[in-house]
Amino acid sequence: MINIVEPVFSQEEKEALVEIIESHQITRGKWTRRFNEEFARYLGVKYAFSVCSGTVALFIALKALGVDKGDKVLVPAMSFMATIDAVYLACGEPVVVDVDEYYTMDLNQVEDAVKRFSPKVVMPVHLYGGMADMEGIMQLSDRYGFYVVEDAAQSHGASLKGRKSGAWGHIGAFSFYASKNLPMGEGGALTTDDESMAQRIRKWIDFGDHPAFNVRITEFQAAIGSIQLKHLEDRNERRREIAARYNEAFGDIAIVPRKRESSEHAFHLYTLRHPKRDAILERLRERGIDARVYYPYLLQELRGAQHLPTPTAEKFRKEVFSIPVHPYLSEAQVDFIIKEVISASA
Ligand SMILES: Cc1ncc(COP(=O)(O)O)c(C=O)c1O
């Protein structure tokens, strides 16, 4: 099987893990400090706080912004379930809006929903690694006064107009789960450029004068993250190269992913659309290609959230499928995937 995602580690990670074991400093040490500093620098923001998962990062972001009983939070119809579950866990009330052709929040609906529901927070997701319309969303935030939490769990290294995902909103939330472009095994981070936001985040993760959680990562995770971060740009570039080959090969037979103008896609997933999706998927899996549907549900269906009409997401949900695009694919594997997708779509 050619796996849909595949983390790869080198001698460098092995040596770092041995060094940590021998140092006996297995948590709250130099690697965690280093990772936080390096990740913030990479994004071009002042603060990054590593935590134990992306779900926890989203939850803490919402609590840091004061979300509590009855506060509305806008989320897109297409995402992983943690996006909406974080809202429920924070005691907020999610309102689901439709997506646009980039699989991210539809800006027109965001404005309609803001007028109707006065949300405290809008939570765009950079789905599959493609940037949401952050410029438009931040303009609406200035006009209407809501906070913005970016769910950047799938978009490490994606950017719009030169600014990285996770550096646009009031707070960014990342996941470092094993399958992500920057994997630690498990892990997450909150990012912000704003000192007052950083203060509010610290209250939820440092024990002291406010009830807090222990959400720390170990030195092992931080070391893996720090070493993976050094290779992120090159590995994302390889993803883009593979995606460019796919776009050229599939442009006439399926709807290929588009990226917003002046943006860089991180291609966490390479997602196509085709009306005969299910038959194609079955055929690719028979041929040893781990193609999958992200996601077979819309967020409003999971826990019965209120939502605006979502005709685009409803159509896309029946047609999307993702194929391997990870940077460890060989040219021969890319050729094989291209040949098989073309023959399965015929
Ligand atoms: C869009 C999105 N949001 C949130 C999460 C939650 O991250 P984690 O699995 O690290 O809790 C994930 C991934 O797993 C995700 O893909």
The ligand as an SDF file (V2000), in Angstrom:
LIG
                    3D

 16 16  0  0  0  0  0  0  0  0999 V2000
   -8.4390   20.6400   11.0120 C   0  0  0  0  0  0  0  0  0  0  0  0
   -8.0410   19.9750   12.2980 C   0  0  0  0  0  0  0  0  0  0  0  0
   -8.3430   20.5660   13.4720 N   0  0  0  0  0  0  0  0  0  0  0  0
   -7.9710   20.0180   14.6460 C   0  0  0  0  0  0  0  0  0  0  0  0
   -7.2840   18.8330   14.7070 C   0  0  0  0  0  0  0  0  0  0  0  0
   -6.9850   18.2430   16.0500 C   0  0  0  0  0  0  0  0  0  0  0  0
   -5.6540   17.9990   16.2730 O   0  0  0  0  0  0  0  0  0  0  0  0
   -5.2000   16.7980   17.2720 P   0  0  0  0  0  0  0  0  0  0  0  0
   -5.4760   15.5220   16.5760 O   0  0  0  0  0  0  0  0  0  0  0  0
   -3.7400   17.0520   17.4600 O   0  0  0  0  0  0  0  0  0  0  0  0
   -5.9730   16.9630   18.5430 O   0  0  0  0  0  0  0  0  0  0  0  0
   -6.9340   18.1870   13.5010 C   0  0  0  0  0  0  0  0  0  0  0  0
   -6.1700   16.9310   13.4170 C   0  0  0  0  0  0  0  0  0  0  0  0
   -6.0970   15.9720   13.9120 O   0  0  0  0  0  0  0  0  0  0  0  0
   -7.3360   18.7610   12.2690 C   0  0  0  0  0  0  0  0  0  0  0  0
   -7.0430   18.1680   11.1020 O   0  0  0  0  0  0  0  0  0  0  0  0
  1  2  1  0
  2  3  1  0
  2 15  2  0
  3  4  2  0
  4  5  1  0
  5  6  1  0
  5 12  2  0
  6  7  1  0
  7  8  1  0
  8  9  2  0
  8 10  1  0
  8 11  1  0
 12 13  1  0
 12 15  1  0
 13 14  2  0
 15 16  1  0
M  END
$$$$
